[in-house]
Amino acid sequence: MSGSLRGNENRKAGFVLWEILLALTIFCIVALSLTTALQRAAETARLLRQDSQVRHDLESILAETSVTKLAPGRSEVPLGDQRVRYERQIAAVAAKNSKGQPLDHLWRITVRATWQETNQTRSSQAELIVYQP
């Protein structure tokens, strides 16, 4: 009888060891998944912050350009730490009013931003049409 009791105890001990290994494996999988999710959330927050900063810069360049004397052409706009490249293009707009008369002194201002982010080239642009007599 004592031999069968020892076999039962060994089986119980083996089963407990198996349960511990299974629980440890599940814990490791959950920890790895949580770490990956947190990394992706941080990366997304960083991308959103960068996009927000670029959008703010585009609007700022449009506002500054709209109050200066406009002339057609394309130019680069130095801004910030040069990680983002801003380019401004000014072109005359050929438009007519409801009577078919040409409207002079209308300008289209387009500002484009390009930058490298996570091994990808990203870009954004903003546009504004202004009247400047």
C-alpha positions in Angstrom: 0.0 0.0 0.0 2.7 2.4 0.7 4.1 2.0 -2.8 0.7 3.1 -4.3 0.6 6.1 -2.0 4.0 7.2 -3.1 3.0 6.9 -6.7 0.0 9.1 -6.1 2.1 11.7 -4.3 4.6 11.7 -7.2 1.7 12.2 -9.6 0.4 15.1 -7.5 3.8 16.7 -7.3 4.2 16.3 -11.1 0.8 17.8 -11.7 1.6 20.8 -9.5 4.9 21.3 -11.4 3.0 21.2 -14.7 0.4 23.7 -13.4 3.2 26.1 -12.3 4.9 25.8 -15.7 1.7 26.5 -17.5 0.9 29.5 -15.3 4.4 30.9 -15.8 4.0 30.5 -19.6 0.6 32.3 -19.6 2.1 35.1 -17.4 5.0 35.5 -19.9 2.7 35.7 -22.9 0.4 38.3 -21.2 3.5 40.3 -20.1 4.9 40.3 -23.6 1.5 41.3 -25.1 1.1 44.1 -22.6 4.6 45.4 -23.4 3.9 45.3 -27.1 0.6 47.2 -26.7 2.3 49.8 -24.5 5.1 50.3 -27.1 2.5 50.7 -29.9 0.5 53.2 -27.8 3.6 55.3 -27.1 4.6 55.2 -30.8 1.1 56.3 -31.8 1.2 59.2 -29.2 4.5 60.3 -30.6 3.2 60.2 -34.2 0.1 62.2 -33.2 2.3 64.8 -31.4 4.5 65.1 -34.5 1.5 65.5 -36.8 0.0 68.1 -34.5 3.2 70.1 -34.5 3.5 70.0 -38.3 -0.1 71.1 -38.7 0.5 74.0 -36.3 3.7 75.0 -38.2 1.8 74.9 -41.5 -0.9 77.2 -40.2 1.7 79.5 -38.8 3.6 79.7 -42.1 0.3 80.4 -44.0 -0.6 83.2 -41.6 2.8 84.8 -41.8 2.8 84.6 -45.6 -0.7 86.0 -46.1 0.4 89.3 -44.4 3.5 89.8 -46.5 3.7 91.2 -50.1 3.1 88.2 -52.3 4.9 87.3 -55.5 4.6 84.0 -57.4 7.2 81.4 -56.8 8.4 78.6 -54.7 10.7 78.8 -51.7 11.9 76.7 -48.8 10.9 77.9 -45.3 13.5 77.4 -42.6 11.8 76.5 -39.4 12.6 74.5 -36.2 15.4 72.0 -36.0 15.2 71.2 -39.7 13.9 67.6 -39.2 10.8 68.8 -41.1 11.3 70.4 -44.5 8.7 73.2 -45.3 8.2 74.5 -48.8 6.0 77.4 -49.8 4.5 77.9 -53.2 2.6 81.1 -54.2 0.6 81.3 -57.5 -1.9 83.7 -58.9 -5.4 82.5 -59.1 -7.4 83.0 -62.4 -11.0 83.5 -61.2 -14.0 85.4 -62.4 -16.9 86.9 -60.5 -20.6 86.2 -61.2 -20.6 88.8 -64.0 -17.7 87.1 -65.8 -15.2 89.8 -64.9 -11.7 88.6 -64.0 -10.7 88.9 -60.3 -7.2 90.2 -59.9 -4.9 90.1 -56.9 -6.0 86.6 -55.8 -3.2 84.3 -54.6 -3.0 80.7 -53.7 -0.5 79.9 -50.9 0.4 76.2 -50.6 2.7 75.1 -47.8 4.0 71.5 -47.9 5.9 69.7 -45.1 7.9 66.5 -45.6 9.8 64.5 -43.0 11.1 61.0 -42.2 9.3 59.1 -39.5 9.9 55.4 -38.7 11.7 54.8 -42.0 8.8 56.3 -44.0 8.6 59.6 -45.8 5.5 61.5 -44.4 4.0 64.7 -45.8 1.2 67.1 -45.1 0.1 70.3 -46.8 -2.1 73.3 -46.2 -3.5 75.8 -48.6 -5.1 79.3 -48.5 -6.4 81.7 -51.1 -6.0 85.4 -50.2 -6.9 88.7 -51.7 -4.1 91.2 -51.7 -4.6 94.4 -53.7 
